[in-house]
Amino acid sequence: MAGATLVGFLAGVSIILRNPGQIAFGVPASLRHLLYLPLIATALGAGLIVFTILAWQKRYRHFAGRLHCTLVVFATIGLLLWLDYWNLIGFRY
């Protein structure tokens, strides 16, 4: 769910900012509503970390499944760190 939320956020930002002149006069209302998605993804990402650790400890699934889950968590955390670097998590505009 965190990955789908982040993909939706990136798609929404690319649609809203097709015309860069829109943000010349302030942040559009649609972009303000869209900034909630990275916050939701951050909470879901924290849950992903917990469940991935449990999957490795209790040996859920086979090795390839656990490895795939771990790589998804790393990708989610990496994208969240990138969004934080650009101040897109929360309302810091």
Steps between C-alpha positions, in 0.01 A plus 500: 500500500784741573642449152164558333451813710838636393442416134165679522672800655765519229240459226282768655788745532601443139141562386453810714834653407474445124465875483778639725335843496238366739730529800621849411221651707507253790438134565185376322228352721518167320870473583428578865260207514752280322765569767308276741601191303870498603393534864277196462778315320739578786266334749451203268876477447555473874257210504686341208823506695339329799338228291817439301699447819233258621509316168875443532480398867213255458611387153172576327498404131805374322830686469419669168172635639669646805774650283241659271318646800828640634584662165155661486558642848839640394346659190220653708741639758726634225213682332380639833850628576514661154163667559619622839814646342279704265267598791202320350407311815271717706417860437834683493442739213 
